[in-house]
Amino acid sequence: MKQNISKKHEDAVSPVIGVMLMLVVTIIVAAFVTAFSSGLVDTESTAPVAYLDVEILANQGDTHDQYVLNIKHMGGDVLDTADLKIISDYSYDDYNADTQKVTPVRTSSTITPATAKTTIIKSPKISAKVPYLSDITVGDPSHPNVQFGAFDLEPGDVMTTGTSIGTYKVIANSVPKGFGVGSKVDISIVHTPSDTIIFNEEVRVQ
């Protein structure tokens, strides 16, 4: 009689242990999945929210033949320029006088903080990356603290190319043919960590 009671007791214990083991395994798996998911969320970059305005102005400076590109931060999140790149596309119609044919030509340029050899002013002791922060209270264009990639762009700040040389580099990495008042340039500003376009518009030279 006692043997039968012991056997029934052992039969009842086995399922309980099995259920407990399954619960433990489930909890461990759930904890692992949660930790892994949290890690993925933490490593993803969130795109900043910022309102930008871009303009290309003609007849700037004393020589009245300068084209200056300005990028204005109108509001929103502070932008680390080390996380930005500027992409531009410029198209024009190339007329061949000999053949009397018009050929559409498209040029593009990408400016990143790693573009070390890009300069906007070719004068002694001045070598500013395109674009620089146009705030003379911070420093002149040659100062490393105002070079693209080295500063934060805050609401109210303006990035500028400063001269036609810088503007041409941003637009076509060379002197764009047929460029002048009324020309149109597609400009995009990309937040590289999140690969998000935070500005994309067609800008007309004014």
Buried (B, 14 or more C-beta within 10 A) or exposed (E): EEEEEEEEEEEEEEEEEEEEEEEEEEEEEEEEEEEEEEEEEEEEEEBBEBEBBBBBBBEBEEEEEBBBBBBBBEEBBEBBBBBBBBBBBBBBEEEEEEEEEEEEBEBEBEBBBEBEEBBBBEEEEBBBBBBBBBBEEEBEBBBEEBBBBBBEBBBEBBBBBBBBBBBBBBBBBEEBEEBEEEBEBBBBBBBEBBEBEBBEEEBEBE
